[in-house]
């Protein structure tokens, strides 16, 4: 069972991120792990984060949904967690996948405000109406994960059930995310120059993170400050341009990815380039035969998304997202094209890539669960 739980924690790890372009909601990890009524198990369990992530994927009708987790430092030594769970959280902290803070306060709410994300929490925040009016004015921006048939569901603090919804980034968030920031503390996993500097520094992936994926600073007295160390940050210049694209297979958004001017992204059946997007697990047999190992390459040039077909069979462009066959524009092997805002690239019927807001969902499906490997005896869902 220990091996199975480790596999689940590895799957959950793939759904935690401090990248402002990819995170879809904010959670306070110290709160979520104590939702004992979700499974009737021990007082604290990291598996409950996986249950909440799966619920978010169901509500948003989208696979691979990452959450932005804020973690109180005390959780790293919390005796209610297993030694393996504590080790996992420390690794996430050293890798910059979560924010670890001595005094989190309302940091989760600040992140949600800066990034325009919903908050998944049972804590009522009406007292902060003055600082964050959207908490009570926009149902769905703060929702509580509660037990439901087949897993957690979400209830808005104002009104009944509600799907978590995103909003616009605050003016402060737009300003902060237009710049790169540097923490003067050596090896800061969140806002440093690379390297986690903790017990798992040799495993730290923060050095591979694009500057475009840097998390937002906290504001103290109006000054950008490192949320982890409380030190004032240095301005390291403009943040690199980036664009978010998504893959839709069978009417379902399966994955989002970030494109920057520094790093093109290959998409195909099984590309072997670092940072590439692998589609094979979502394709049927015919699609696997048609779609090349590396099928299309996306680049960002002067703010424009350029797609180049690098396949054997070619692709197509759906201008403005039109699914009318007469509107489809062929994209031959080695041919490139600028991708307009609403355009979609079609690798094979039912396999499209474009900007997430231009890729409607609505298909009936069961999302890929991070809890698929969870041992039955560890998960006792309420009836």
N, C-alpha and C positions, 0 to 999 in steps of 0.2 A: 504494500500500500504506500510505503514511503516513496518508492520510485514513481508511482502514479501521481502522488501529490506534487512531486518535483516537476513532473511534466506539465501539470496544470499551472504551477507558478511560473514556469518558463513561458507558457502561452499567455498568461496574464502580463508578464513582462513586456511582451510585444504590443500591449495595448496601453502602456503608460508612457507619457511623453510631455516634455515641457516646450515642445515646438509650437509656437503660437499659430502656425499655419495649419497644423494637423489636429490639435486637441479639439474635442467636441463638447466637453463639459468639464467642470471643476469639482473635485471632491476633497474633503478632509479625511485622510486615510485613518486617522485615529478614531474618527466617528464611525466610518463605514464598517470597519472590522468588528465593531461591537453591536451590530444589528443582529442580535442573537435570535430574534423571532424569524429571521429569514430561513434558518435551517435547523433550529432547535439544538444546536451543538454547543461547543465550549464557549466560554465568555468572549474570547477574541479569536478571530480566524481571518487570515489573509485571503482565504477562498471566497469570502463574502464580497470582496472587491470584484472578483470574477463574475459573481452572480449579478452585481449591479451593472457591470460592463455589458454583460449579455442582455440585460433588460434594456439598456440604452440602445444597443444594436437593433433590438426588436422594435423599439419605439421609433427609431429614425429610419428603419428599413434599409439598413446599410451595414455591410460587413466591416471588420477591421476598424472599429471605432475607438480611437485613443482618448484617454481622459488625462487631465492635468491634476496631479495629486500633490497636495500640500501635507507635509508630515511633521508632527511635533517630534523634536529630538528624543524625548523620553520613550518614544515607541521603539527606538533601536535597542532598548534594554528592557522592554515590557515583558514581564514574566508570564503573562497570559498568552503570549505567542510562543510557538515552538522555537527551538534554537535555529532550525532551518529557516523558518519564516523571518526571524530577526536578521539572519545572515543575508537573506534575499533583499530585505528592505535596505540594509547597509550597502549592498551592491548597487541597488537602484540609485541610492544617494550618491555613491562614488562615481557612477556613470552619468550623473546629471539628468536622470530620467524623472526624478521627483525633487521637489523642494523640501529640504530639511531645515527647520527653523527652531530656534530656542523659544520664541514666543510668537506662535503663528497669529494670534489675535484674529483679525478679520482679513487675513491675507487671501484666503480663498475668495472672499467677496471682492477684494481689490483686483485680483487676477480676472475674475469674471467681468468686472466693470471695464478694465483696460482692454480685454480681448473680445468682449461682447459675447461671452459664453454663458450657458445656464449653469446653475449650481445644484448639485444633487445632495440634499441635506434635509434632515428632519428638524433642524434647529430653526425656530422662527426668528426672523431678523427685522421685525417691525420697528424695533428701536433705532435702526440705522436708516430710517426713511429719509432723513435729511441729507445724509452723505450719498446714499444709493437709492434714490427714489424708485428706480426700476424694480426693486425688490418686491414692492407691493402694487405697483402700477401695471406690471406686465406679468400676468399669470403665465406660468411655464418657465419663467427665468429662474425661479427657485422652486424645486420640486422634491418631494420626499419619497425615497424608495421604501415601499411597504410590501408585506407579503401578498402574493396573489396566486391564482391558479397557474401552476407550472413555473413559478418564479416571481421575482419582484416586479411590481408595477409602480408607476409614479403618480403621486397626488400633488396638485398645486397647493401651496399654503393658503391661497385665496381661491375659493371655488372647489370644484371636484377634481376628477382625474384630468390630467393634462400631459401632453407630450412635451418633453424638455425642448425649449426653443432658444435659438441664438438671437442676439440683437446686434446693433452696430457697435463698433469699438468706440470708447469714449474719446473725446478730443485729446486727453492726456495720453491715452493708449496709442493713438495715431502718431502723436509727437514722439513718444518714447520708442516706438517700433520703427521709426524712420532712421534711427541712429544705432551704431554699435556701441556697446559699453564694456568697460574692463574693470574688474575688481582688483585692487592692489594686493589682496591676500594670495600667496602662492598656491597654485593648484586649485583655484576655485572651480568646482565642477559646473556651476551654473553660468558664471560670467567671467571666467578666466580665459587664459590663452590656450588652454588644452591640458589634459591630464587631470584625473580626479584627485590625486594626492591623498587618498584614504587607504584603508586596509586592502582594498581591491584595486589599487592604482594601476597595477599591471593589466587589469581587464578593462580599464576605463575607456569608454567610447566617445567621451566628450571631445577628444581631439579630432575625431572624424566629423563632428557636427559642422554643418555649414553655418557661417555667421548669420545667414537668413533665418536660422532656426533658434536663435538666441531667445531665452525667455525674457519677459518684461521685468525691469527693475521695480522695486517698491519706491514710493515717494515719501520722503520724510522731510517735513518743512519745505516741500516743493522741490527738493533735491533728489535726483536719481541715486538710489542706494542699493547695495547688495542685500537681498532679503536673507541670505544665509549668514553673512558676517556683520551686517550693520555698518559697513564702511561706505563712504561716498565713492561713487564710480567715476572713472575717467571716460570722456567722450572719445571713442576711437574712430569717428568718422561716419559717413553715411552707411546705412545697412545695404548690402547688395540687393539688387532687384531679384524678385522671385515671382513665380506663378504656381498656383495649385491646379493640378489636373487630377482627373479621376477615371477609373476603369469601370465600365458597366458591362456586365455579362448576364444575358438572359433577363434584362430589365432591372437588374439589381446593381447598385454601386458596390463593388467588391473591395476597392482600395483607392485611397488618395495618395498622391505623391507630389513632392515639391521640386520644381525646376528652377535652377539658378543659372546665371551666365557662366559660372565657373565649371559646372558639371552637367553635361548632357545626360539624358536618361534613355536607356534602351528598354523597349517593351516587346515581349514576344513569348513564345511557348516556354522557353527555358534559357534565357540569355545568361551568360556566365560572367558578365561584367559586374563589378561592385556597384551596389545601388540600383541595379536593374530591377524591373518589375516582371515577375514570373506569373504567367497566366495559366499554365498547364493544369493546375488543380481545379480550375473552374470550367474547363473546356470539355465538350463531348468528343467522341472519336473523330468525327468529320472535321471539326474545328481544329483538332490537334494535327490532322494531316495537312490542312490548308495553311495554318499559321506557322511561319518559320520560327526557328529557335530564337533568332533576333529578327523582329519583323519591322519595327519602326523606331526611329531615333528622334527624340525631342530636344530642341535647343532653345535657349532664350537669348535673343540678340537685340540689344537696344530696346528692351521691353516687349519685343514681339516674339511669340511662340512660333518656332519653325519646326515643321515635321518633315522628316525624310524617310521614304520607304527604303529599307535595306533588305527586303524579303525576296523570295523567289516568285511568289504569285501576285504581288501587288496589293494595294489597299484601295480605299475610296474616301472621299470627303463628303460629308452631309452638310452642305451650306445652310447656316441658320438652324441646324438640327432637323431639317426636313427629312422625313422618312419616305418621301415619294421617290420611286426608283428613277424617274426621269430627271430628278434634280441631282442625283448622285454624280460626283465628279471623280473619274478614275485617277488614282495616284500610282503611276508605274514604278517598277523597281528603280532605285537611285534618283527618283524625282523628289523635289522639295516643294513645300508650299507654306505660306504664312497662314496660321490658323486664326481666323477671325473669332471674335468674342463668343459667338453662339455656334461656331462650327464644331462638328464631331468628326473624328477619324474612325472609319469602320474597317477593322481588320478582316472581319468575317461577319455574316448576318448574325446580329445579336451580340456582337463584341465591339463596343465603341469606347472611344477615349475623348474626353473633352473637359471643359470647366465644370466643376460639380453642380453649380446652380443651373446649368444648361442641360443636365442629364436627368430627366424626370425618372422617378422610380414608380412604385405602385404594384410591382409584381408580387404575387403570393409566394412567399418563400420562408424557409427556416434559416436564420443566419448561422454562420459558422460559430460554434460556441467555444469559448476558452475553457469551459468546464467539461468538455467532452471526455477527458481522461480522469475526471474526478471519481474516486472510489465510492461506490454506492453507500457504504456504511458511514461515510463522512458527510453525506448530503441527505438530510431528512427534511424534505420540503413539507411545509404545512399543508394539510388537506383543506 
